Amino acid sequence: MYCVIDAGALLELLLRTLRAGSVQAAVDDRQLIAPAVIDAEVLSALRGLERGRAITPQRAALAVADLRTAPVERYPLDLLLDQAWALRDRLHAYDALYVALAVELDCPLVTTDDRIPSPRLPAQVLHA
């Protein structure tokens, strides 16, 4: 069964943070999938963490290498645009793409973003 993972949740796994265990528990035994934008979002977050000296350049480089081989299927964005656009009043564009994919595949979305409120959305949101 599929499970949509967002960039924040994947970043926790890549950096092996304290929250990584919660994310891993939420995605165990599921095939991970995400909108193709996930790579750009993770790279942007890693850059910010490195520039802010929250992680070392070496740790960031290791996370980028791990991202390259992460077992996450990338889903084409063009197939999600209409559904994501329909969510524009409730979500930022990037977040809407993840929710749109979860709706499209009728599967849960795993996120660490508390700004994605599950009761108001047309998909099951698992906060890790």
N, C-alpha and C positions, 0 to 999 in steps of 0.2 A: 504494500500500500504506500502511496505517495505521502509525503509531508513537505510542505513548503517551508523553507528556512530563510529568514531574512538576514541581511548583512550583519546586523548587530549580534545575532545569535551565532552566526558562523564565525565572526571575529572572536567571540568568547572561546569557541572551540580551537581556533587557530592559535590563540595566545595562551591557551591552557590556563585561563583565569579561574578565580574562585567560583564563578558562576558556570564554568564549563560543565561541571557535573550535573547541574540542573538541566542545562541544554541537552547534554548527552542522554539523560534519562527521558527527556521529551521526544527525542528523535530515534531512540533505540528501535531496531527491527523495522525501520521504515526506509523507503527509498527517498533520498533528498532531491528536491527540485527547487529551482529559483528562477526568477526572471533574469535574463542575461546581464542586466545592469548590476548584478551582485558583485561582479569582479571590480568594476569601477568604484562602487561604494566602499568595498573593503580596502582597495588601494588608497582611496581618499582618507579613510579613517586611520589606516596605518601611517600615512604621511603626517597626519595631524598629531598622532601619538608620538611619532619620532621627533617631529619639530618641537613639540612641547616637552621633550625629554622624558616622557612617560615610559618609553621603551627605547632600547639602544638601536642603533642602525643595524647591528648584527641580528637582533631579535626580529626587527621588521623584515629584513631580508629572508630570514628563515620562514616567517609567516607568509611572505609572498611565494616562496617555493612550495610551501604546504598548500596554499590556495590553488596553485597550478594543478595539484594532484588531488584536491579535495573531491570526495565522491558526491558531487552535486551536479545533477543534470541542469544545464542552462536552457531555459525556455525562451523562444523568440519573442521579442517585445511587441512586434507588430500585431501579433495575435491577441494581445492584452489591452491594446489602446482604447477601444471603445468601453470596455468594462471599467478600466481605470479612470477614464474620463467621467464616467457616470458617478464615480465616488468623489469627485473634485470638491464638493461642498463639505465633505467629512474628513478627508485625508490629504496629506501632501502627495505629490505625484509619485514619488518613489514608493512610499508606503502603499499607495493605491495599487501599484503594479503587483506587489506581493499578495494583497487581498484578492485582486482580480484573478490571479493564478490559483489561489486556494478555492475560489468560487468555481472557476473553470474546471478544476480537477475534483471538486467536491471532497477536499481533504483539509486537514488542519494546517494552520500557519503557526510556526514556532517563532517567537520573537522575544527580545528582551526590552522592547520599547513599550513603556507604559502608556504612551500617547495613542496607541492603537487599542481602542476600547472594544472588547469583544461583544458586549451586549448590543451594540448598535450596528454591527457589521454582518453582512451575509455570508460569513464563514466562521468556523470555529477557530478561535485564537488561543493558543497556549502560551502563556507568559512564563518564561523560564527564569 
